[in-house]
Amino acid sequence: FEDAIFGGGSHSGGFGEHYLSWFDARAENPENVLMLAYEDMKSDLGAVVDRIAAFMRIELDAASRALVLERSSFAYMRNNPKFDDHLVRGKVAKQIGLPPDSNFTVGKVRDGGGVVGDGARKQPLAVREAIQAKWSAQMVPRGFASYDDFRAALHL
């Protein structure tokens, strides 16, 4: 899975094309494209909510902002089954060999999930190297030596 999605074997294109297509769309039409980073949501969800509200030209009163923050929290999503990946699981369970009575769940909103950088730390070295090679080929020529550089550009 990781090889296909992050290493470039996916038929839907790689992460570089995805990032850059949205980055270019934002440059062409900044009033209609807002790009956010997961890491920013984890470090300061309130600031991201305020940024989204400003982008959408919505004034949030204190009660509405508090509700958005609560409903956007990992804890809320973890305890609400509509945020699991049951639809995806239902489509791929047979393909990946899960027995019909399996209670295996997927998704980032799970016990132990939602930790910034956790996925990268758990990837095999070969996958990390494939991702770096793709990054070097696609993102570095556009001026993004690292993901942190790209993420910083989202705030400009």
Secondary structure as GFF3:
##gff-version 3
##sequence-region A 1 156
A	DSSP	alpha_helix	2	7	.	.	.	ID=ss1
A	DSSP	alpha_helix	15	28	.	.	.	ID=ss2
A	DSSP	alpha_helix	38	43	.	.	.	ID=ss3
A	DSSP	alpha_helix	45	55	.	.	.	ID=ss4
A	DSSP	alpha_helix	62	71	.	.	.	ID=ss5
A	DSSP	alpha_helix	74	78	.	.	.	ID=ss6
A	DSSP	three_ten_helix	81	83	.	.	.	ID=ss7
A	DSSP	alpha_helix	86	92	.	.	.	ID=ss8
A	DSSP	alpha_helix	118	122	.	.	.	ID=ss9
A	DSSP	alpha_helix	125	138	.	.	.	ID=ss10
A	DSSP	three_ten_helix	140	142	.	.	.	ID=ss11
A	DSSP	alpha_helix	147	153	.	.	.	ID=ss12
###
